[in-house]
Amino acid sequence: MAARIALLKYLRVEARSVQLRNPRLIGGSVSQLFKRHFSEEVRGSFLDKDEVRDRVINVVKNFQKVDPCKVVPNAHFQNDLGLDSLDTVEVVMALEEEFRFEIPDNEADKINSINLAVDFIASHPQAK
């Protein structure tokens, strides 16, 4: 036991608290020291939702089997636009081409309206 105490005494490192004289010099407050900072590249990589909505509507309007007059932001592909499941897959593929990223199959199956497509694409960092 004495050897353990001697060993621990030898291995201990003294810890002292450090007081910051002027926290504003390092970014505003001490709490900001502990925030995660992401690079500008990552922070600015999401597309604006209004831009995404306009581009999605444009893609859907240009789809052969869709009447452009029926395309509105809350249109459902099957109920409002009369598309079947194969047509919906083709629309999703056209969206992949427009935004230059691949939508995983499990997510593509969930996209059945313009709003869902906009929400998914606007929240995806690889969309361009």
Disulfide bonds with the S-S distance in Angstrom:
none
